[in-house]
Amino acid sequence: MDIRTLEANLRDVRRRMADACERADRSPDEVRLVAVTKTVDSEVARALIELGVRDVGENRVQEAQQKYEELSGLDIAWHMIGHLQRNKVKYVFRVFEMIHSVDSTRLARAISKRAEFEGREMPALVQVNTSGEESKYGLPAESAVEAIRVMAELPHFRIRGLMTMAPFVDDAETVRPVFVRLRELADEVAGLELEGVEMEHLSMGMTQDFEVAIEEGATLVRVGSALFRGVTD
Ligand SMILES: *Cc1c(COP(=O)(O)O)cnc(C)c1O
């Protein structure tokens, strides 16, 4: 593992985040970096944490559980960012502090039930497929608001915002409308003033497009490859 490169990559990502905040006239405190460690082992993840990263994202429950155990005792928040099966919800509560990827009312119901059992609520973001790509998980933008109304009725389910994944493109500028759409949806939901629903977070932006996402209001950017380029062979 090349620590110097890791450090330089992290510095570069943070600088680009700060520059995007400045362009958008936002305070850098409004945007958190969630380092997506799904492609690296826990030693690399540990190095990143020692460099000051406090939020870590994983997309598979089992792999996250293993890393969580290997990194036990470190003061970090784990974010579940991948598609989640209902039968894995109980494991999620052991590791994660937030789920970004709630993509059905059935999953929301399972989380609510588990939250009641655990006596602990799990902050959740609703994933919206704002680009309409068939391959992507997430609720269709057209039905997201209706689904959120249903989820808001669940007794132990706390919606804290929305999440989306933009399509893969060469020029990040072309996905700007996807992020604008998510922000508009969040504004619409906020306007409904549903109990238990707060539009505190917009989880959007990855390596290819996090700067554009910040310009459009992201509060959580999920960045993986930009951090690990050249770090492992
Ligand atoms: C892998 C992943 C990311 C990070 O992607 P990079 O392009 O490596 O930055 C972000 N969000 C989700 C949901 C992912 O699965």
The ligand as an ORCA input file, in Angstrom:
! r2SCAN-3c Opt
* xyz 0 1
  C     -19.053      2.174     -5.478
  C     -20.063      3.194     -5.129
  C     -19.710      4.531     -4.994
  C     -18.295      5.073     -5.244
  O     -17.996      5.032     -6.595
  P     -16.626      5.623     -7.165
  O     -16.921      5.848     -8.599
  O     -15.600      4.576     -6.935
  O     -16.335      6.879     -6.453
  C     -20.702      5.424     -4.626
  N     -21.981      5.029     -4.407
  C     -22.352      3.737     -4.538
  C     -23.775      3.383     -4.281
  C     -21.416      2.772     -4.898
  O     -21.801      1.503     -5.016
*
